[in-house]
Amino acid sequence: MSSTPPSRSLLPPGDPALESTRERILRVAFQLFHEQGYHATGVSTILREAGINPGSMYHVFPSKEALLTGVLEYALELLRPAVIAPVEASEADPIGRIFALLAQYRAGMALRGCRLGCPIGNLALEVSDDHAEARALIHRNFENWAAQVKGWLDAAGDRLPDDLDRGQFSRFILTVMEGGLMQARARGDLGPFDDSVAQLRAYVEALQERARVSQRRARRAKSTKRRKPKR
């Protein structure tokens, strides 16, 4: 997953009256891991920000590594309500949804002054080499994100070429997003992200034109076949 709604926190503020202790820990840890990094975030900081005592946390998560696993599982659940659903509510066109999703990431980066980047992308760089279970969950988060985008590509139907591998293309779009965010963060402005999205948009437009040309040729061939006199 790569949830980046345009606010300081990536998550909706929790209602203490409705949140369980586990949910509050996960929400706070998710935000702190994003803002400070996994290794730099101490358990004491999580306890303070969540307003709980050590016993309450260790009853649910016996170690910081277990909490990391929980956060990544939480991210899988969060993708649709926090990231995908708002895009689908605001944009009906399946191809338009791809660029609305990217615009949502851009808005989050602009609000934070090109800091922080993608929470899952950051964790991929920080912990994947040392935590096999975390690496597998990070991969699942990326695959989950790509699957949502593939659903939109599938919904575009014949507006895209029949021979386009939509699964591969969805992962390419993920690469554009993650790479654009990382470069924008490194440079301190949105130029690299905007350049990446502009090239993606041009490629999508070229794909749509190729689909239209192919359809026109198919119609002409069909029409010619109908008009061809029988011997």
Helices and strands as residue ranges (DSSP letters): H 21-36, H 43-50, H 54-60, H 64-78, I 79-84, H 85-90, H 94-111, H 119-127, H 132-155, G 157-159, H 166-187, H 191-227
